[in-house]
Amino acid sequence: MNAMDEGVETAAAEALADQLAQGVARAVERRLEEAGRARTLSARGARAAIFGDGGRGDERRNFADFLLSVRTHDSRRLEDVYRSSKAAMNTQAGAQGGYLVPEEFLPRLLGVAAERAVARPRATVIPMGAGVLHVPALDVTAAPAAGDTAAFGGLVARWSEEAAAVNQSEPAFRQVTLQARELSGYAKVSNALVDDAGAGLEALLAALFGGAIAWHEDSAFLRGDGVGKPLGAVGPATGAAVAVARKTANRFLLDDAAKMLARFMPGWSASRACWVMHPSVYSELLLMADATNLVFLPDARAAAPGQFFGLPVLTSEKLTALGLPRDVCLVNWEQYLIGDRRQVEVAYSEHTAFTTNQAAWRFVSRVDGQPWMRAPMTLSDGASTLSPFVYLS
């Protein structure tokens, strides 16, 4: 990809992120106004407003009420009811001074993030007890000798006669270092709140914050450059990713898919590996044909298949549009590590843009991600390479 393409790609990603942040802020403000009104209702009325008709939960202690306490700077309630302390100051650039989301709300919040994500539900997720975690990895990147394989990190076996000496070999290991990175979401919103009747505040607010976390995490897990953020599975700085040249410009053809599969490391399962493509590519898949017939959608009256060559097909706006590098990716997420610090901080400030009658919401999540491999695996022929991360260039 040339510098101009990289610039267009970055600008488009930033514009999408900004639109998402503004939408989240407006929706959160509307829902929190409802949460404030719910505090004045009876226990039964408050429960229905917060959890929806038939929903269950504590109307005095819930995620909506926690956010409202942050919004109104109710430090006493945050500390006494939610046992939520101020986030620790640190030396990294980013937001300061928010409140840590109570542990009881984290599984639900991150669960929503996983449901809306491409990477998190399929990757190898490792809890981080500290800011840095070292994970051992078998080094399969060194080219093997003829007749051997790199799949076992240099460990080899030899046929021998009974009682004959056996040559010693040891597998090679290395460390993958995961460092908790700060994912900060920041958005301004008008203080002129808009009434919007609704139900199920608890689920709506968890979906809004969880969805925002999922969107930005996925973007980094897919294409992050590793500078202050995760190193993406098919990012421009990912040494393990393999590029496949497309047959025809601005197209995704059957030949391209076959060549991508030929470079895909075997051993995957359909529950962990998948195709990921930009929505603009999907029409190419629907109309994909061999010399005489459609190959993906043989009957236009039937629902579109969910799999292609036995692997799930997912679309994501976080990839590039049709014709640009990384518009189609083939990823085995089992070979991608996510370090999960399980700390989410939420803060609110009405002073950020006082002169324009605006306030700001901010959340900070701490996470990291890296491919388990640092380079493609070289086969025993000494020339061919395979990878769990393949993209169309």
C-alpha positions in Angstrom: 0.0 0.0 0.0 1.4 3.4 -0.9 1.4 6.5 1.4 -1.7 8.0 -0.2 -3.7 4.8 0.3 -2.5 4.6 3.9 -3.6 8.2 4.4 -7.1 7.6 3.0 -7.5 4.5 5.0 -6.5 6.2 8.3 -8.8 9.2 7.6 -11.8 7.0 6.9 -11.1 5.0 10.1 -10.9 8.2 12.2 -14.1 9.6 10.7 -16.0 6.3 11.6 -14.6 6.4 15.1 -15.7 10.0 15.6 -19.2 9.3 14.3 -19.5 6.3 16.7 -18.3 8.3 19.7 -20.8 11.1 19.0 -23.6 8.6 18.7 -22.7 6.8 21.9 -22.6 10.1 23.8 -26.0 11.2 22.6 -27.6 7.8 23.4 -26.0 7.6 26.8 -27.2 11.1 27.8 -30.8 10.2 26.8 -30.8 6.9 28.7 -29.2 8.5 31.8 -32.0 11.1 32.0 -34.4 8.2 32.1 -32.3 6.6 34.9 -32.6 9.9 36.8 -36.4 9.8 36.5 -36.4 6.2 37.5 -34.9 7.1 40.9 -38.1 9.0 41.7 -40.4 6.1 41.0 -41.6 3.3 43.2 -39.5 0.1 43.4 -41.7 -1.6 40.9 -41.8 1.3 38.5 -38.0 1.9 38.7 -37.4 -1.8 38.1 -39.5 -1.8 35.0 -37.9 1.4 33.6 -34.4 0.1 34.2 -34.6 -3.6 33.4 -37.7 -3.6 31.1 -41.0 -5.3 31.5 -40.4 -8.6 33.4 -36.7 -7.8 33.9 -35.0 -8.6 37.1 -32.4 -6.7 39.1 -31.7 -4.4 41.9 -33.2 -1.0 41.1 -31.0 0.6 43.7 -27.7 -0.9 42.4 -27.2 -1.3 38.7 -25.1 -0.2 35.8 -27.4 2.6 34.8 -27.4 4.0 38.3 -23.6 3.7 38.5 -23.2 5.8 35.3 -25.7 8.3 36.6 -23.6 8.6 39.8 -20.5 9.2 37.7 -22.5 11.8 35.6 -23.6 13.7 38.8 -20.2 13.3 40.5 -21.8 11.5 43.5 -18.6 10.4 45.1 -20.2 9.2 48.3 -22.6 6.9 46.5 -19.9 5.6 44.2 -17.7 4.7 47.1 -20.3 3.6 49.6 -22.7 1.7 47.3 -20.5 0.5 44.5 -17.1 0.4 46.3 -15.8 2.1 43.2 -12.5 4.0 43.7 -10.9 6.6 41.6 -8.7 5.2 38.8 -5.0 5.3 39.7 -2.9 8.0 38.2 -0.3 6.8 35.7 2.5 8.1 33.5 0.9 7.1 30.2 -0.8 9.6 28.0 -4.6 9.5 28.2 -7.6 10.2 30.4 -7.3 10.5 34.2 -9.7 10.8 37.1 -12.5 8.4 36.2 -14.1 5.7 38.4 -13.4 2.0 37.8 -16.5 0.0 36.8 -17.4 -2.4 39.6 -16.4 -6.0 39.1 -20.0 -7.2 39.2 -20.8 -5.2 36.0 -17.6 -6.2 34.1 -18.6 -9.7 32.9 -21.8 -8.3 31.4 -20.1 -5.3 29.8 -17.3 -7.4 28.3 -19.8 -10.1 27.3 -21.6 -7.5 25.2 -18.3 -6.5 23.7 -17.5 -10.2 22.8 -21.0 -10.7 21.2 -20.4 -7.7 18.9 -16.8 -8.5 18.1 -15.0 -10.4 15.4 -11.8 -11.2 17.3 -12.5 -11.5 21.0 -14.9 -14.5 20.9 -12.5 -16.4 18.7 -9.1 -15.4 20.0 -7.0 -16.9 22.8 -7.9 -14.6 25.7 -5.5 -14.5 28.7 -6.4 -12.6 31.9 -3.6 -10.2 32.9 -3.0 -9.8 36.7 -0.6 -7.0 36.1 0.2 -4.4 33.4 2.7 -6.7 31.6 2.3 -10.4 30.9 4.9 -12.7 29.3 3.5 -15.7 27.3 5.7 -18.5 26.1 5.4 -19.4 22.4 6.9 -22.2 20.3 9.1 -20.6 17.7 8.1 -22.1 14.4 9.6 -19.4 12.2 13.0 -20.8 11.5 13.4 -22.5 8.2 13.8 -26.3 8.7 16.3 -28.6 7.1 15.2 -30.6 4.1 12.8 -33.4 5.2 12.0 -31.7 8.5 9.2 -29.4 9.6 9.2 -26.1 11.5 5.8 -26.9 13.1 7.4 -28.2 16.3 9.9 -25.4 16.9 13.0 -27.3 15.8 12.2 -30.6 17.5 13.0 -33.4 15.0 12.8 -37.2 15.0 14.9 -39.8 13.1 14.5 -43.4 12.2 17.2 -45.5 13.7 18.3 -49.1 14.4 17.7 -50.6 17.8 20.1 -49.3 20.5 21.7 -46.9 18.1 22.6 -43.4 19.3 19.9 -40.7 18.7 20.8 -37.2 17.8 19.6 -34.6 20.3 17.3 -31.8 19.3 15.4 -29.3 21.5 12.4 -27.2 20.6 13.0 -23.4 20.4 10.8 -21.1 22.6 10.4 -17.4 22.7 8.3 -15.0 24.7 5.3 -12.8 23.6 5.0 -9.8 25.8 1.6 -8.3 26.3 1.4 -4.9 27.8 -2.0 -3.4 28.9 -2.8 -0.6 26.4 -5.3 2.1 27.2 -8.3 2.3 24.8 -9.9 5.7 25.5 -13.2 6.6 24.1 -14.0 10.4 24.3 -17.1 12.2 23.0 -18.8 15.6 23.5 -22.5 15.9 23.8 -24.9 18.9 24.1 -26.1 19.6 27.6 -29.6 20.2 26.1 -30.9 16.7 26.8 -33.6 15.2 24.7 -36.4 13.2 26.2 -36.7 9.8 24.7 -39.0 7.3 26.3 -37.8 3.7 26.5 -37.3 0.6 28.6 -34.5 -1.7 29.6 -32.0 1.0 30.5 -29.6 -1.5 32.0 -29.3 -3.5 28.8 -29.2 -0.5 26.6 -26.4 1.2 28.5 -24.4 -2.0 28.7 -24.9 -2.5 24.9 -23.7 1.1 24.2 -20.5 1.0 26.2 -19.8 -2.7 25.3 -20.4 -2.0 21.7 -18.1 1.0 21.6 -15.3 -1.1 23.3 -15.9 -4.0 20.8 -15.7 -1.7 17.8 -12.4 -0.1 18.7 -10.8 -3.3 20.0 -11.7 -5.1 16.8 -10.2 -2.4 14.7 -6.9 -2.7 16.6 -7.0 -6.5 16.7 -7.4 -6.6 12.9 -5.2 -3.8 11.7 -3.4 -2.1 14.7 0.2 -1.1 14.1 1.4 -2.0 17.6 2.4 1.6 18.5 0.6 2.4 21.7 -2.1 -0.1 20.6 -2.4 -3.9 19.9 -0.6 -5.4 16.9 -3.3 -6.4 14.5 -3.5 -9.9 13.0 -3.2 -8.5 9.5 -1.9 -5.0 10.3 0.8 -3.3 8.2 3.5 -4.0 10.9 2.5 -7.7 11.4 5.4 -9.9 10.4 3.4 -13.1 10.6 0.8 -12.0 8.0 1.0 -13.2 4.4 -0.2 -11.1 1.5 -1.8 -12.7 -1.6 -1.9 -10.7 -4.8 -5.3 -10.4 -6.3 -5.9 -11.6 -9.9 -7.9 -8.6 -11.1 -7.8 -5.1 -9.7 -10.9 -4.1 -7.7 -12.3 -7.6 -7.7 -12.5 -10.6 -5.4 -12.5 -13.7 -7.5 -12.6 -17.5 -6.9 -8.9 -17.6 -7.9 -8.1 -15.2 -5.1 -10.0 -17.2 -2.5 -8.3 -20.4 -3.6 -4.8 -18.8 -3.3 -5.6 -17.4 0.1 -6.6 -20.9 1.3 -3.4 -22.3 -0.1 -1.4 -20.0 2.1 -3.5 -20.6 5.2 -1.9 -22.7 7.9 -3.8 -26.0 8.5 -5.1 -27.1 11.8 -7.9 -24.5 12.1 -11.4 -25.1 13.3 -14.5 -23.3 12.0 -15.2 -22.0 15.5 -12.0 -20.1 15.7 -11.1 -19.2 12.1 -13.1 -17.1 9.7 -13.2 -14.9 6.6 -13.5 -11.2 7.3 -14.3 -8.8 4.5 -15.5 -5.2 4.0 -19.2 -5.0 3.2 -18.4 -3.6 -0.2 -16.8 -7.0 -1.0 -19.9 -9.0 -0.2 -21.5 -8.5 -3.6 -18.4 -10.0 -5.2 -18.9 -13.1 -3.0 -22.6 -13.4 -3.9 -21.9 -13.2 -7.6 -18.7 -15.3 -7.6 -18.7 -17.8 -10.3 -16.5 -20.4 -12.1 -16.7 -20.8 -15.9 -20.4 -21.6 -15.9 -22.0 -21.3 -12.5 -22.3 -19.3 -9.3 -20.3 -20.9 -6.6 -21.4 -19.2 -3.4 -25.1 -18.6 -4.0 -26.5 -21.2 -6.3 -30.1 -20.2 -5.7 -31.0 -16.5 -5.4 -34.3 -17.4 -3.7 -32.5 -19.1 -0.7 -30.8 -17.4 2.2 -27.1 -16.6 1.6 -24.8 -19.3 3.1 -23.0 -18.4 6.3 -19.8 -20.2 5.2 -17.3 -20.2 2.4 -15.0 -23.2 1.9 -16.2 -24.4 5.3 -15.3 -21.2 7.2 -17.7 -18.5 8.6 -18.0 -15.3 6.5 -18.1 -12.0 8.6 -18.3 -8.5 7.2 -16.7 -5.6 9.0 -16.4 -1.9 8.2 -13.1 -1.9 10.0 -11.4 -3.3 6.9 -10.6 -1.4 3.8 -13.1 -1.1 0.9 -13.1 -3.3 -2.2 -9.9 -3.1 -4.2 -7.6 -1.9 -1.3 -5.2 -4.1 0.6 -6.9 -6.0 3.4 -10.4 -5.8 2.0 -10.5 -9.6 2.4 -8.8 -11.4 5.3 -8.6 -15.0 6.4 -7.7 -15.4 10.1 -7.3 -18.2 12.5 -7.9 -16.3 15.7 -6.8 -19.2 17.9 -3.2 -18.0 17.0 -4.0 -14.5 18.2 -3.4 -13.6 21.9 -5.5 -11.0 23.8 -4.3 -9.9 27.1 -7.3 -8.8 29.2 -6.6 -6.5 32.1 -10.3 -6.4 33.0 -10.3 -2.8 34.1 -12.8 -0.3 32.6 -12.8 3.3 33.8 -15.7 5.7 33.2 -15.6 9.5 33.7 -17.7 12.5 32.9 -16.9 16.2 32.7 -19.2 19.2 32.2 -16.2 21.6 32.0 -14.5 20.3 28.9 -16.3 22.6 26.4 -18.1 25.1 28.7 -18.3 27.9 26.1 -20.2 25.7 23.7 -22.6 24.3 26.3 -21.1 20.8 25.9 -19.9 18.1 28.2 -17.9 14.9 27.6 -18.1 11.2 28.3 -14.9 9.1 28.4 -14.2 5.5 29.0 -10.9 3.7 29.3 -10.3 0.0 28.8 -7.0 -1.8 29.2 -6.1 -4.5 26.8 -3.5 -5.8 24.4 -3.3 -8.1 21.5 -0.6 -9.8 19.4 -0.2 -12.6 16.9 1.3 -15.7 18.6 3.7 -16.0 15.7 6.2 -13.4 14.7 6.7 -14.6 11.1 5.1 -17.1 8.6 6.1 -20.8 9.0 8.5 -22.0 6.3 7.7 -25.5 4.9 10.1 -28.3 4.5 10.7 -27.4 0.8 12.6 -24.3 2.2 10.6 -21.9 0.0 6.8 -22.1 0.7 5.3 -20.2 3.6 2.0 -20.5 5.5 0.4 -18.3 8.1 -2.8 -18.2 10.2 -3.1 -14.6 9.0 -3.7 -14.1 5.3 -5.0 -11.0 3.4 -5.7 -10.0 -0.1 -3.3 -7.3 -1.4 
